[in-house]
Every structure is written in structure tokens, then in C-alpha cells.
Amino acid sequence: MEYVFLQQYWWFIVSLLGGLLVFLMFVQGANTMIFSVGRTEEERAMLVNSTGRKWEFTFTTLVTFGGAFFASFPLFYSTSFGGAYWLWVLILVSFVFQAVSYEFQSKPGNLLGRNAFRTFLVINGYAGPFLIGAAVATFFTGSDFIVNKGAIGEGLSPVISRWGNGWHGLDALANPWNIVLGLAVVFLAKILGSLYMLNNIDDSDVSSRIRKRLLPQTVVFLVFFLAFVGHVLTRQGFAVTADGTVVMEAFKYWHNLIQMPAVLVIFLAGVLAVLYGIVRTIACGGYRRGIWWTGAGTVLTVLSVFLLAGYNGTAYYPSVADLQSSLTISNSCSSYFTLKTMTYVSFIIPFVLAYIAYAWWAMDRKSVTKEEISVTEDKY
């Protein structure tokens, strides 16, 4: 296994994990509708317990995504997590709210009340996807940092990367295009949450309210998503020459899409699958399996977006403070030995995915109903 292949392989793995994470944020999307779709206590309990059986998958994938990035591309981890820490802290805090809210909303002695913790779930439902979307957008818009690898030998506590301003990541929210992608991810999560609940909850009133929201959610999502894609494909991109120099190239990401036909096919297949799941659900009143089409399409689309950012001689984490500080998959990756060892370990991933699929199937053999929620002791 050559070093270049390992670098490409691990960028693909990180990209795939990113796609799975966005798909699993249907938990966040569904939680944004706890109070708007759930009109009674029974209905809200159904919504919370529907997502409550899956929230660990989202949280675990988030941690795995971060861990894979740290192990395979440590310079990104130290630069972004060490410099833009306020953005990542807000993401992690919102997910901690989620975990605490599920576990404590029904505990004896809950002084805040059940609805207070459900409000925290709603906050996480909006904040988590929005902040993650804004963070991913910086892969195309750039961030304010400087990398000095020569500092490794300076003093006892060398600082290789430093942030260019005092906002430490919050400056990402000042770029309107980062906000656009963040909002696109929020509404995609709401769509996924709607489709998941239609598949998982057996209640005519709840299903009717969800279906009424699906079309407006889709329209808003498409506005933000197409605006961001159009901006990315027509803007200057951060290209890397053969000698490693980073230069600005007009229509760089459009060139990437055309020069990598496999990525183009993945992107188009993903977008079509997303739309097919939504359109069929809207058009067919009794159709409940749209989550699988839209979910698979989400994974493929996000995978292709990450590949556009990192493959074909592209700086995936560009610096607007110093172009030559921009991170590429070759100048920010781990050693050959580390990547090779991790690659052998990654061969167990299919078995892990098979176990997750079985656990998912076991939990979803029966739909969530009011009758089940009223009799079961194992609930949130």
C-alpha cells in the first residue's frame, strides 16, 4: 500500500463518516418538531421515544468522525479544534444537551420539568446541524489560521498552528455562505426527521401533520442547498500544484466535478435519491419508506461534497490568512505506519455496520404507537 493511496483512502473514510453523520441527524431534525407536531403529551412522548432509540447512533458517529479525523489528519485536528475551538465547543455542548435531556427528562426529582429538557432537544435540533453545516462550509470558504511547522523545535511547548483572530471559530458565522450551508443542513435534517417519523410512528394525526410540513421544508432546503452549490461551483477554489504550492483557480470545484466522473455520478445519484424519497412520500399518501431513499441519497451527496473538497489537488482546509498554510490531505496526514495500521483495523467496519443494521432492525420491528408508550416501562 503506497502512502498516497493511504491518504486518499482515509479521506474517503472520513468523507463517508461525514455522510453517515448528516443522515443520522434525522434525530435532530425530528426533535425540532416535538412541540409543533406533538400537540398532546402522548404525541410528544411518541416523538421523543422514536428518536430516543437512535440518538446514540448520531452521537457515536460524531465522536467517530472526530476521532478518524484526529488519527488520520492530525494537523487538521490541531489547527481547527485547537484554533476554532469556540465553534466546536458549541457543537459539543449542544450534543451534551441532547444526551442529558433524553436521560433526565423523566427521572424522579426532575426540578426543571419534562418540557424544559424537551426544549433543550429542540435547541440541539437546530444548533447541532446548523453549526456542523457552517463548519463544513469552511472547507470551501476558508478559515483564518497560520501554520508554521518550523515551530516544532521551538521551546518546550511549540505551537504549530495559530488562529488569526480572537474569535476562534465564531468568525465562521460571519461568512454568509457558511450560514447558507448551515441552514441547508438544518432543513435537510428536518426532512430526514419527517421521513423517519413517518416510517417509525404509527399514528394518523401525527403522520398527517408531518406530511403537511414536508413540502415547505423541501422548498426551503432546495433554496439554500442550490444557492450554496451554485456558489461553490462558480467561485475560485484552492488548488494545489505539483510542488505543493496553493494557488487560487477559477471554477476549481466545477473542474473537480468534471475531472472526477465517479464523484459526479455519486453526486447526481445522491441528489436524485434525496428528491425521489421526498417526492414519492409527498405524492403517495400511504408511502412510508422515503427515509431509506433520502437517507442513502444524503450519504452519497455529502460523500461527494467532501471528495470535491479534498481530491484532485485541492486544499480541503484553506487558509485565508496565508494560502501556503492551507491544509491538504498530503501535508496534514499521519505517518505511513499510522495510516497503514489504521487501514488494517478499518477492515472490521463492515462487521460493525452489519451489527448496527441488525440493532436498528430489532428496535424498529414494531412502530411506535400510543398504546406501546402507555404500557412500556422502557421509555424516555
N, C-alpha and C positions, 0 to 999 in steps of 0.2 A: 504494500500500500504506500503510494507516494504521498509526500507531505501536502502537495496541492490538492490531491483527491480528498485527503482527510479534512482539510479546511473547507472544501466545498460540501463534503458530506455533513459536517457538523453545522454548517449554516443551514442546510436543508432540514436537519433535525430541529434546530431552534425555530425555523420558519414553520414547520409542521406543528410544533407545540404552540406557537402563536396562533395558528389557525384553530386548533382544538380549544384553546383558551377563549377565543372570541365566540365560538359556537356554544361553549358551556356557560357563557354569560347570559344564556336564556334565563338562568336563575335570577340574575339582577333585573333583567327586563320584566319578568313576571312579577317581581316584588314591587316594581313601580306602580302596579295596578291593584295592590292589596285593598286600598280604600275606594278606588274608583270602580272596580269590577265587583269587589265584595261588598255587598250592601248590608248583610246581616253578619252576626257573629259566626254562624255556621259556615257561610260562604267564605269569610275571611280565613277561618280555620282550614278550610279545604285548600285555599290558595297557598297558605303558609306551609302546610304539610306536603303539598305537591312539590314545591321547590325545596322544602327541608330535607327531602330524601335524596337530593342531588347536590346540595351546596358543597359537600366535601370534595366532590369531583372538581368543581371550579377552583376551590381554594388550593387543593393539591396540585392541580395543573399550573396555577400561578406560581407556586413555590418551585415546581419542577422546571418551568420555563426560566425563572430567575437563576436556578441552580445550574441548568445547562448552559446558560449564557456565561455565568461566572467561570465554570470549568473549561469551556471551550474558547471563550474570548474574554480573558480576564482583564485586558486593558479597557474594554468597554465597561465592564463591571466597575472597575476602579474609577474610571472617568465619569460615567453617568451616575452611578449610585453614590460615588464619593463626592461629586460636584453638584449634580442636580438633585440633591437629597431631599429637598422640601417637596418636590413633585412625587418622589417615590414614597416618602413618609405619608403623604396624604392618601396615596393609593393603598398602602398597607393599613393605615388607620381605618379607612372605610371598610376594608375586608375584615378587620378585627371587630368592628361594629356588627358586621354580619354574623360572625361566629358567636359573639356574646348574645346577640339578640335571639338567635334560634334557641340557644341553650337555656336562657334565663327568663324568657317571656312568660312561661307557665310554671316557674318554680315557686314553691311556697315562700311567702315573705317578700314577694316582689313589690317593693315600695313605689316604683315608677308606674306600674300598671302595664298590662299586656300591650295596649296600643302605643305606649311610648317606645317599646322595643320594636314594634312593627314600623313605627315611624323611622327608626334607625335603619331598618331593612329598606325602606323606600329611599332614604338618603344614599345608602350604598348602591341601590339600584341605578341611581342617576350618576353619582360621583365616580363609582368604580369604572364603568365603561367610558365615561367622558374623559377621565384623566388618563386611562390607558390609551385611548384613541389619540389624545393630544401628544402623549409621549412617543407613540409610534410615528406620528406625523413629522416629528423632528428628524426622522431618518431621511426625509426628503427636503425639509426646510432648513435644517442645520441648527446647531447649538453653539453657545458662546463659551468655548473652552480652548485651552492651550495645552499641548502635550510636549514635554521635554524629557525624552528618555535618557539624556545625558545626566539628569539629576539623580539617577540611581546610585551614583557613587558619592553623592554629596551628603555628608553628615550621617548621623545615626538614624534619622527618620526622613529619608528622602521623599519628596513629593514630585511624582512624575507628571500628574495632571492637576491643573488648577482651573477653576471656573473664572470666567472673565468679568463677572459682575456679582453683586451681593444678593441677587435674588435666588440663586442656587436652584434653578429648575422652574421656579414660578414664572420666569421670563418666557417660558414656552407658551403660557396662556396669553401673552401679549401679541402673539402672531395670529392673525385672523384665520389663516389656513389650518393651523393646529386646532383651533376651535371648531372649524368646519368638520374636520375628520372626527373630532371628539363627539360632536353632535350626531354625525352619521352612525357612529358605533352605538350611541345611546339608542337611537331609533331602530337600528338593526337588532339590538338586544331586546327591545320591546316587541319587535316582530317575532323573534325566536321564542320569547316568553309566551306570546299569544298562541303560537302554533303548538308549543309544548303543552300548555294547559288544555288546549282543545283535544290533544291526544291523551292527556293523563287524567282529566277531570270529567266525570260523567254527571253533568247537571245541565239541564236545558237552559235555565235562566242565566247561569254563568257563561255558558257557551255562546248564547245569543249576544250578550254584552261584549264578549271578546271579539266576535266576528264583526260587530259594528265598528270596532276600533282598528281593525286590521288594514283597511284601505287607507284611511288618513295616515296611519303610521308608515305605510309603504310609500306614499307620495312624499312625505317629508324626508324619509330616508333617501329616496332616489334623488331629491333635490340636492342634499348635502353630499351624497356619495359621488354623483356625477360631476358636481362642481369641483370636488377635490381631485378626482381622476383627470378631468379636463385640465385643471391647473398643473398637475404633475406632468402630464404628457406633453405639455406645451412650454414648460419652463426650462431654464437652464439647469443642468444636472452636474453632479460632482464626479467627473470621470478620472480614472487613474491610468496614466501612461505606462508603457512597458518598463520604464525605470522607476516606477513608484511615485512619480510626481502627480499631484492632484491639480486638475485644471477644470475650468468651467466649460461645459459643452452644451450648445443649444440643442434642445429636444433630446437630451440624453436618455430619458426614461422611455420615450417613444422609440428611440433606436434600440434600447434594450428589448422592448417588447417585440420588435420586428426581427431582431437578430437572434432571438431565442424562441424559435417556433413552439417548442414544448411548453414554455411559460405562457405564451399567447394562448395555446389550446387550453391549458389549465385555467387561465383567467376567464376565457369565454365560457368554458364548461361550467365553472363555478357561478358566474353571473346568471347563466341560463337556468341552472338548477335552483338558485335562490328565487328567481322570478317564477319558475314553474310551480314550486311548492306554495308560494303565496297566491298566485293566480288561480290554481286549481282549488285551493281552500276557499277563496272568495266565491268562485263560480259554482262550486258544488257544495250545497248546504250541509250535507252529511259527511263530507270528507274530513278525516282527522289525522292523516299521515303526512301532512305538509312539512312537519318538523324534520323529517328524515331527508327530504329533498333540499329544503332550505338550509338545514344544518350541514349536510355534506357540501352543498354549494358554498357555504360560508367558509368552511375549512379550505377548500380549493382556492377561493378568491383571496383570502388572507395569505395563504401559502404563496401564491403568485406575486402578491404585493411585496412580501419580504424578499423573494427571489429577485424582483426588479431592483430592490434597494441594494443588494449585496453582490449579485453575479455580474458577469460581463464587464469587469474592470470598473467597478463603481464603489465609491466610498459610502458605506452604509450608515456611518455616523459622522456626517460632515461638520466641520468647524467653520463658523462664520467669522471667528476672530483670527484664525490662521489656517489657511487652506491646507498647508502641509501637516497640520496636526490632525487632519481628518482620519478617521479610523476605517480601515479596510479589513476584509477577512484574512488577509495575509499579514498585515502589520500589527494585528491586535490578538492573534490567536495563541493558544497554548503551544507547548513544545511538541515535537513529533511523538515522543514517547507517551506523553499525556493523552494526545488525541488518539493514538493507536490503541492504548489500553482502554480508553473510554469506548472506542468503537467495538471492541470485543464485548464489553459489558452491554452495549446497546442492542446486542442480538437477542436479549431477553425481552425487549419491548413488545414484540408480537404476543408473547405469553401474558404479559401484563394487560395488554389491550383486550385479549380474549377473556381474562378474568373480569375486567371492568364491564365488558359486554354481557357476561353471564350475570354479574351482580345487578346490572341495570334491568335485565330481563326479569330477574327474580323479584325485584322491587315493583316492577310495573305489570306484573301478571294480572292484577286487578286494578281497575280505575279507582281514583279517589271519589268517594261519594259521601253524602251527608250521613248516611247510615253507618258507614265504616268509621267516620270521625267520631260519631256519638258513642260507639261501643268499644273502640280500641283503646288500650292503655298506652300503647307505644305511639305517642304523637307529640308534636311541639305545641 
